Amino acid sequence: MYQWKLREIVDNSLCASCSTCAIVCPNNIVAFDGVPRLKEECLRKGHGMCYDVCPRVSSGGYQIRIRGGFKEREEYYYGRGDVEGQDGGVVTTFLKYLLKENKIDGAVVVGDECWKPVSMVVQDPGDIERCAKSKYTISTLDALRTAGEMGIEKVAVVGLPCQISGLRKIQYFPYLAKYNGEIGRDGRMVKLPEMIYLIGLFCMGKFKEESIDKVLEKSNLRREDIDKFQIKEGMFTVVTKEGESYTFPLKELEYWEGCKICRDFDATMADVSVGSVGSPEGHSTVVIRTERGEDIKEAVELREGVDVKAIERMRDLKMKRFKREIEERRKKGMKISYYWITDYGGVGKRADNTNFIRIRGKPCGWYSIEEIREILEIAEMYGGRIKLTDRGAFEIHSIHPIDVEDMVLELHRRGFVTGSEGPLVRTVLGCPGGGNCSSGLIDTRELCRAIEERFREYPAPYKFKIAVSGCPNKCVRPQIHDIGIVGVQYPLTNENCNGCGRCADICKVEAIDVRGETSYTNYNLCIGCGKCIKGCPNEGREIKENGFMVYVGGKSGREVVYGVPIGLIEREEIFKLIEGVLKVYSKYVEKPQRERLCAVMKRVGVGMFLEEVKREIKE
């Protein structure tokens, strides 16, 4: 048997049977027959894309949601399509609309051969209706790969929750896996079309084919006689082509082992999810989660009034089954992958296979006594250890993965934000600033809070760090951050100056020269610290100009790069600048999670990059 990293998932009955690993293998050596297997030796032994896209290794849910334009709350509707199909034909009608309006070039769906699922690419709207059946057994989406080989550029994909989760990981692969993709022996990656729409189907689990065959045999039914399968209220109904119905208790059917560890009923990673639960007979429930999913409203007349509690009951049932399975595995000492903990921000893995949870730092690192008490209380509750990061954030370490979700939810309940980990805007670092430090020129806490409110957990191609320094002493190293902000005050000598020389004494950079009864400032040397203004005993110096000196494109680490100073700007311009930099950075990045801002600026050209940022700000 060939060595393969995914065996830890497959051989421990954790596999979702979604077929995502087979889709992305650049050497086409992953065979799929209910579960995936290697057909021949893998040079990487599975340490590649197959493992990185597996939804049972990690969900990637948090990073996907902040990048995919997901709504804060789902929208629920019900409706029926203009064609015959399972529960009203809504999916069929939507796909026909997308094809007719040229929003997609093809649809990847699951058809059937005598009720055996077959992955298909459909480009003719008239062919869509032939796939409008629910199969309830394991299916693949290998037609997605076929679509890429055919040169199809844009597709909609209909899949089960596990399949949608895997496809989302393909969509955002560089941000989750930290490389662009695995190169095959022929020097190329698998060519896949752009997945414009992901349409999810409600699912309690997939049944084993043999268990369906046993049920059919009981009533002397043949697959070729079947017109429709349907599940409702705990019963499995078979409708023949002659209109006869046969009903069996669901408990007579056997779920795939990997489905028992699934907790996703309504495909929460989809643009739009569809199922019968919560809607009147002959209609479908539609759950819209993204702006792109809103397009279904153009294809189907949707109405409000879905019984959301019915959907929540099904979610709860699936979650209870999931928890029972996890508990059974723990008792028996079986492998658990804890894939779901990546649904939450700020969760990282330690070398000892426990986890840490990072709490996003408060502006400038200021905490109330009550907040500190609550963090200590939660850490003690779960047996954690506390670390304070150099950005003023708390990390709670040594948390068993089984406790991560409960701990994160408890932190959220108490008003803390977990995050500041991965390719996003990290906690803004700030010094004590004006009112706290005698050198402070600006209220750093207020500015940090405003930046946090605007850019907290904002997605970026790589980690993106911002620092705010209250004065040119630059104690928080703003010049080696992606964005560094420094409060400055430049002096102007006025008529009160008598040449006493006190300003020259306290100037750290020797930018002041006293001649006769007047002091003069060398602005080529002056750093704008404002000390001479504060220290003049005669009020002979006033503010010539003040504001914020900003640096763009710095970094520390393996290589130290100093940011490019772009001059003095007003407070409100800071937010536009940060947004502009992030947009242009995202536009030109070629290797997410590998190219920091400074690398992109160097490749594109610093001048060209900053000019485009200026255009973004004006627009």
N, C-alpha and C positions, 0 to 999 in steps of 0.2 A: 504494500500500500504506500502510495506517495505521501511524502511529508507536505502538510498544508496547514497554514496557520488557522484557517477557518474551521478546521476539524474540532477546535475547542467549542465552536458554536454548533456545528452539525452533529457531532457525535454525542453531545449532551442534550439533544432534543430541544435546543434553543432556536433553531433555524426557523425563520418566518416563512420559508418556502416562497419568497417573493421573486426570485430569479435575478435580482439586481447584479449579483456577482458574475453570473454568466454573461450578462449584457455587456459589462465593461472589460472583460478579460481581453487584452489586445492580441493574445495568441490563440484565442478560441479553444482553450483546453479545459474549460469548465463545462461538464455535461450536466443536464438537469432532468432528473426523473423523480419528481416529488421533492427531493432534496438535491443539492448540488454535489458533484463528485469530480475529482480531477481525472481527465482522460489520459494524461501523460505527465511526466515530471515538470514541475515549475521551477525555473532557475532561482526564483525568489522564495520558493517554498511558501507562497501565498502572502508574503510581506509586501503587498501592493494594493492596487485599486480594489480588488475583490474584497479585501478585509476592510479597507477604509470606507467603502460605501455601504457596508452591511448595516441595516437598521437595528440589528440585535447586538452589535458591538457598541454603538452609540446612536442616539437619535439625531444629534446635532440640532435639536429643536430650537434652542435659544438663539443661536446665531442665524438660523434660517428665518425665524420670525422677524428679527429686527432688520433683516435685509429684504424680505419678500413683500413688504408693504402690507402686512397683515393688519386687519382692523383690530381695535381694542376689544370690540364685542362682535360676535357673530350676528348675522341677520337671518331670520327664519321666515320662510314663505312656503306655500304649497301651490301646486298647479298641475295641469296635465298638458301634454304636448299635442301636436296636431297629427300624430301618427299613432298606430297601435304599438304597444310595447309593454314591458313589465311596469306595472304600477303607473300607467299613464304616459309612458314614452317620453319623459322629459329629457333624458340624456340623449336619446335619438334625435329629438327635435333640435336640441342645442347644437349637436354635431353637424346636422344638416345645415343649420344656419351659418355656422362658422365656415363650412366649406363653400357655401353659396356666396358668402360675403368676402371670400378670399382672405379671411383672417388666418386661416391655416391652409397648408398644402395637402395635408392628410391627417387621418385620425388613426391612432393605434388603439385597437379594441380587442376584446376577446370574443371570437365567434365560436362555432362548435361544429364537430363532426359527430352526429348522433349523440349529442349532449356531452361529448368529450371536448373540453376547452381547447381552442386553437387561437394562438396569437395572430392577428391580422393587421395589415395596413389597408385602410379604405380611403380612396380619393374621390370616388363618385358618391354624391349625396344619396343617390337612389339605392346604393348598396348598404347603407348604414342600417336600414330597418332589419336586415337579415341577421344582425348581431344583437337584436334587442331582446335578450333572454338572460335570466340569472342562472348561473351554473352551480354555484355553491361548492365547488371543488377547486383544487389547486390549478392555477393557470400561470402561464408565463407572459412576459411582455417582450419576448425576443424579437418581435416585429419592429420594435423601436430601432434595433440594430439594422434590420433589413431596410427600414426607411432611410437611414443614413447612407447605406450602400447604394440605394436607389437615387440618391441626390436630393431627396425631399428635405426642405430647409426648415419648415415650421409645422409643428404637429400639436394636436391635442391628444392627451392620453387618458384613458379611463382605466382606473385600477382600484384595487382593494387598499385599505389603510396601510398595510405593510409595504405594498408596492409603491404607493404615493410617497411614503417616508423615504424609501430607497432612492426614488427618482429625485426628490428634493436634495438629497445628499449629492447626487450627480450634478445637479444644477449649481450648487454652491461648493463644489468639491475643493477648489483651491483654498477657500477660506476655512474649511474644516480639516482638510488633510495636509495643508501647508506645502503642496506642490501641485503643478498643473495637471498631472496625469501620467500614467504608466506608459512607457514606450515599448512596443512589441518587438519581436525579433526582426520584423521587416522595417524597423525604424520609425513606425508610425503609431499613433494612438487610435483607438476605436473612433470612427466617425459617427456621431449621433446628431440627429436634427435638434433644433432649438425647441424645447418644450414650452410652448406659449401658454397652454391651459392644462392644468392637472385637475381632473374630475374624479373625485373619490366616491366610493359606494359604501353605504352602511354595511357593517359586517360584524357578526358575533363569532365568526370563525369559519374555517374551511373544513368540509367533511372528507373523510377518506372515501375514495371511489368504491371500494369493496363494500363499505357499509351501506351506501346507496343501492348497490346491486342486490344486497341481501333483502332490503326493504321491498324492492321491486319484485324480487322472486316470490315473496310472500303472497302477492296478489297476481302472480303470473303475468307481470307486465314486462314488456320489452322496451328498451330505450327508443327504438324507432317509432313506437306508438305514442310517445310522450309529446304533449304540446307545451306544457308549462310546469315548472316547479315553483312552489311558493311556500314561504315560512310566515306564520302568523300565530301569535298568542300561544307559543310553545308547541305548535303542531307543524308537521311537514306535509304539504299537500301536493299530490301529483294529479295533474289534469291531462287526460288523454286527448288525442285529436278528435275523438268522437264526443268530447264534452263530459266524459265521466270523471268524477273526482274520487281520489283515494287519500285518506288522511291517516298519518302515523304520528305517534308522539316523538318529539325531537330526541328524547333520551335513547331512542333506538338507533340513532345515528352516532357515529364516532368522530370526534374532532381530531385533527392533526395535533400531535403533541406540541409543536411550536406555537399553535394558536392559544394554548392555555397560558402562555406568558405574555400575551398581547393585552394591552389596556386601552386600545384605541378603537372605539366603536364607529365613529362617524368621520374617519379620515381627516383629522385635525390639521394635517399639513396640505390639504388640497385647496385650490382656489375656490372651488364650489363642491359641496358634497350632496349626494342625492340618495334617498331611501324612502321606504313606505311608512316608517314609524312616525306617528304624530299627525298624519293627514287623513282626510276622508277616503273611503274606498275608491279605488281607481285613480287616485292622485298620488303625487310624490312630494315629499318634504325636500326643500332646497335650503341648504345652509351656505351662505355667502361669507367668505372670510377675507378676500382680497379685492382690491379695486378691479383687477382683471376679471375676477369672478362676477362682478356686476354686469358683465356683458350678457349673462344668461337672461336678464330682464328684457333684452331686445328680442330674444328668441321665443320666450314663453311668457304668457300672461300669469303673473304670480300674485298671490293674495296673502294677506296676513291672517293669523288665526291658527298657527301650528300649535299643537299640544306639546309644548316644550318639555313639560314634566314627563311625558311618555318617553321622549328621547333621553332625558336624564335618568329615568329608571333603567333603560337599557345600558347606558354608560355605567351606572352603579352595578348592574349585574355582571358586566364584563370586568369591572374593577374588582369585585368580590372574588370572582373566579381567579383573576390574576393574583390577588393577595393569598388565596388558599394555595395556589401552586407555588408561590415564593416560600410560604411557610413550610410546605411539604419538602421542598428542596433543601431548605435550611436544616430541617430535622434530619434529613437523610445525608447531609453533607454533600449534596450535589452542586454542580457548577451553576452559578448565577452571574449573568453578565452585567447587571445593573445599568443597562443601556439608557434607561429613562432619566438618569440624573443630569444628562446634558440638556434636558428640557429647561434647565435653570441656569441663570447667569452666575458667574463667579465661582463655579465649582471646578476644582483642579485635582489631579491625581498625584499622590505622594509616592516616593520610592518604595515605601513599605505596603503599598496597595490600599492604604486608607486614603481619605480625601481631606482637602482643606476647602473652606468656604470663605471667600473674600467678601467683606462688607464694603461697599463703596464709601470712600472717605468723605467726611464732612468738609465743607469749604475751609481751607487753610488749616485743617486738622483740629478744629475746635469742637469739643463734645461737652454736653452737659453731664453733670454728675449722675443724673438718672439714666442717661444713655449708656454710660460706662457700666453702671450697675446691671442693666438689662443684658448687655453683652456678656458680662461675667456670669450672670445667672444662666443664660442659655448655654454657654460653654461648659459650665459645671453640669448642667442637666444631661448633656450628651458625652461627658468625659473628654472634652476637648482641651487643647492647649492653645494659648493666645500668642500671636506674633503681631507686632506693629510694623507695618511696611514703611519704606522711605517716602511714600506719598501720603502718609498720615492715615492709612486705612488699617482696619483690624482684619486679621485672618484667624479663623478658628481651625486648628489642625487636629489630625489624628482622629477623624470622624469615620466610623464604619460606614461603608456605602449604603447599607440598609437604612441608616438613620439620616442620610443626606436630605432627602426630600422633606421629611418631617421638620428637620432643623431649618431648612430654607423657608418653609412656609411659616414657621414660628417667627423667624426674623422679619418676614414680610408683614406678619400680623402686628408686629410691634413697630412698624414704620421704617425698618431698615431696608436698604436696597442692596441686594447681592449682585455683584458684577465687577466691572473694571478688569476683565480678564479676556484676552483674545484680541482679534482685529477690530478694535473700536476705540472711541475716545476714552482714554483712561481718566481716573480721578484727577481733577485739576489740582496741581501743587501750588501752594501759596505760602508766602512768609507771613509773620504776624501783621505787618503793614502799619499804616498810620493809625494813631490812637493806642498802639501797643508797643511799637518800636520807636525809639527816639529818632531814628533815621527815616522812618516811613513817610512817604509823600502822598500815598493814595490809600484808600480803604480797600485793601486786598480781599478781605472777606466778602464784602458786598460784590466785588467784581467776580470773584470765584463762584459765588452763589449764582450770579446771573449767567455765567458761562455754563455752569452745571445744569441749570434749568433748561437751557437751550440745547446743549449737546451731550447730556448724560446718556451713556451707552449708544451714542451715535455710531453707526457702522462705518468702518474705514477699511482700506485695503490691508493694513497692518496695524499694529498698535500705534496709537497716535497720542502723543503726550503734550500737554500744555502746562506752562508754569507762569505764575504771576509774581513778580518781585516788586516790593513797595518802593525800592530806590535802586540806583545804579550799583549798589554794593553786590547785587545779584546773588544773594545767599542761596537761592533755590536753583541756581544755574540755568536761567532762562535761555541763555545763548546756545545751550546744547539740548534744546527741546524742539519738537516739530514746530510748535508755536511758542515763542517766549515773549512775555509782555513785561515792560519795565516802566514804572512811574518815574517821570523826570520833571525837573524845574530848572530852566535856564535863567541866569540873573541879568539884570540891567542896572548899571550904576545910575543913581539919581543925584539931585542937587544937595542932598543931605550928607553925602560922602565928604569926609574931611581928611582922607588919606591916612587914617590911624593905623592901617595895616592889619587889623584883626582878621579880615577876610582872607588875606594871604596866608596868615598863620594856620588857619584851620582847613585850607584847601589841600586835599590829599594828592591832587595830581599836578599841583604847581601851575595852575592855569591863570593865576592872578598876579598882576604886576602893579606896584604902586609907584606912581610918578607924581611928585609934588603933593598936592592935596586931593588927588583923585586916584581911584583904583581902576584898572583896566582888565578886561577878561579876554583871554585867548580862546576863542570858541573852537579852535582846532584841537585844543586839549580838554576843554570843559566837558564833563560827562553829565552835567545836569543833576547833580546830587542835591542842590539847594542848601547845602550847609552854610554857605557864605551869606545867604539871605537870612536864615535863622540866627546866625551868629553875629551879625553886624550890630554893635551897640548904639549906632546912630540912625538906624533905619535908612541907611544910605544905599541899600540894595533892594530891588523889587523884582517881581517875576516878569521876565521878558516874554517867555512862552512856556507853557507846560502841557502835559498830556502823557502819551504813552509811546515809548519807543518799542517797536515790534521786530522780532527776529523770526525768520521763516526757514525751516529745513535743517535744524540742528539735530544731533543725536549723540548719545554716548554708547558705551558697550565695547564690542570688539574693535570698533573704529570710532574715534571721536571726530565729529564734524560740527563746525560752528555755523550757526544759522546766519542767513543773509539779513543784515539790518535794512529795513525798508522805510525808515524815517518816522517822524512824529505823526500820530493819528489821534483822532478824537475817540471818545469812549464808544459811541454807537457804531463807529466804523470797525471796531474790533470784531463784532459778531458777523458782520458781512464778510470781513477778511477770512475768518476761520471757515465759514461756509464755502466761500469761493475756493480756498485752498483745498478743502476736502473734495469738492466737485472736480476740480482739475486733476487732482491726485488720482481720484477714482477713474477718471477718463483715460489717463495715460499709463496707468499701472499695467504691466504685462505679467508680473509674477506676484499675485497677492500672497501675503504672509511671507514674502521673501524680499520685497523691495520696500524699504523705508522711503519716506518722502524725499529725503536728500538724494537717494539714488535715482528716483524718477526725475527730479529737478536737474540732476547732472546729465542724464541721458537725453532729456528733452531740450535742455538748455535753460539755464537759470533765467536769463532775460525773457525768453519766449514764454516760459512757465508763468512768470510773474505778470507779464503783459496779459496773458489769458485770464489770470486771476482778476486783474483790474477790470477786464471786460465783463466778467461774471458779476463783479460788485456793481457796476453801472447798470447792468440788466436787472 
